[in-house]
Amino acid sequence: MEANIKQDFPKLLPVRRAVDLKLVWFWCLTIGLILAGIFRSDLATRLDSFTLDEAYHITAGVSYAKTGSFRINPEHPPLTKLAVGAVVAANGFKLDPLRPMTDKHDERKFAEEELYLKNDPVAVQQQARMAMFLVNGLLLLLFTVLLRRTIGPLAALLTLTYLVIDPTVAAHLPVVMTDLPVALASGSAVLAAVVAFRTWQASDLLLAAGCLGLALAAKHSAIITAVGVALTGLIMILLVRGSWKARGINFLKMGAVMVGAIIVLWGFYGFRYRDSPQAGEFFNRPLAIKIDDIQSAGSKALLHTLADARLLPASYLWGLADTFRAGVEGRANSVFAFGKLSFTRAPFYYAPGIWVAKLPPGLIVLTLCGLVLLCLRQLPRQTYPALAALGLLFCLFWLALATGSTYGGVRHALSLLPLFAALGGLAVTYALENGNLPLRVAVASLSLASLVEALPVVRPWEYFNWFAGRSENSYKYFNDEGVDLTQRSGELIRYYNQHLKKTGEIPYIWYGMRRSEKQRYNIHWVGEDPEKDSSRYTSVWVTGTFFMPSTALSPNLYDKDDQMAVFRKANPVARMGNLLVFKGKFYLPNERAYWLGGKGFKALFIDSKPDTAKAIRYFSAAMKLYPKSPIMDWELGNLYLMRNARQEAIHAYELARTYSPDDGMKQVLTSHINKLKSGGDLRKIGPLRNPGLE
């Protein structure tokens, strides 16, 4: 059997190399490169505040570490949250007892108040950054070690160099989020699978199971990685000549890897289905109802089956349901990508295309050179299995992004990067080992150009290359979370203290700062006291200072009258990265309706006790002023339905259908309206889950 395998698959390590790195030098250079990347990242991101999700993740992680409960933030598995939570909890993070919570808004409010109002957010961020540098540094180390075994030591080091040069990687290294960990763990998982399904040794099989388990514990999208590992194993089994009995044994071993990964995942949840024996507790939305929010009957049935059989932890299943609903089926988002408007998902070429906009041009050319060399069969044969596995991972994630939601921008496409980096690293390796002097000079020039382009970048999250108009003009082509994710709030606070605090001016803060963060730093804003500020929204002309992200200037399917065009035509008085500051008098005819709608959502989802009567009053007033907001109309329909006001509910749902930007939303609303018109019992029909809440 082993002889047949050796005939069918090339050896994992090169037999002869022009550059022969000893193991000790490999380890020294690997660790040195990772430390250099961390140092560069720490320097480049020094102006960054928390992203929109970090307060949520950190508080959840502290809760996990202190209580052993996975009730908070079940949208994401616990790998990064447990690591950061343990560090932050050990440094004295104060956490109030958990209380009953209603939907995501309420849970986020609790988490953000804990971080910003009960603790020191600056100290917490420093602790969290150090923890994430360690987590991502170890994952980079794991990925590089597996690259060494599959494509050789020099190519592994050059692939790592590619990664630490990339500004997007630098931006993600310190943030308490799940995107870079799942990308690195996924890349490691498929490489470990190549090794394991080549040797079939117990140690390699255990390593593959562990890497896949890490990926599953990092982010729910690693389900795609599991499919990639299974397909890699299946292909390698079928390609090997030998008896069907031997193939069957290997197939069972591959199954053991998959089961082992699930066991690792269970380990992160303490091998408990629920945190306590009571049914239906914990989550901000009960698990069964959360699963029922999914539109796909097949996906819904699958998750109910997994829950009934308790094959996966309840918190993981809750997050998987959320991933199906928000990530696969898509949030009700207006997507602006490559200068074109879409609903929920961008064009099919979005996933590789966003990297063309985000990578330094020199790295793009190196990747293309590696691809050309691969197509011309000039790369060492022993690299083909690893590249095939990374290519399979690339295609699976591309397919997922082509059919799912793309609001996350490049961070959701990070799992495509391992293939790009490996091709770039192999291109440089080829030039060093086989190229003539002109080729080596060309590769050196590309590498130097990448360094010159990337290393000076400050605020690397916002980086776009000149193909996409660079960082300052990226909003003209994109409006996703890869442009801005509220990291400029610290700079907003400094500007407010320097320019507005002394004058007593109350600005409009349309930037995504959390209420508790503004309260922490004694920032006052229009809307802080809705009753007091109501006079600011009585006219179609609104005067003052406005803070907003550059993405707010992008066209939007929900802005039917293109109200924000007035800001596109104006010049900001200040700019801090993608935080823009405007000052003056602007024609905003729909702003009072938006303000009223905001008060309605606050009455339902932010105030300590929901007030449906107040919410109906605000939404009704908003609808009279501006009926073109389908999200507000939708929620008003739900409120009327719960009040048994059939005709009012039908009218509100019909307005939502009229102004919905998506045929799928219209079909859902039409079905619901027909049920209401049929005269059925309203209590049995029930409200319709608002996609704006996902």
Order of alpha helices (4+ residues) and beta strands (2+ residues): alpha-alpha-alpha-alpha-alpha-alpha-alpha-alpha-alpha-alpha-alpha-alpha-alpha-alpha-alpha-beta-beta-alpha-alpha-alpha-alpha-alpha-alpha-alpha-beta-alpha-beta-alpha-beta-beta-alpha-alpha-alpha-alpha-alpha-alpha
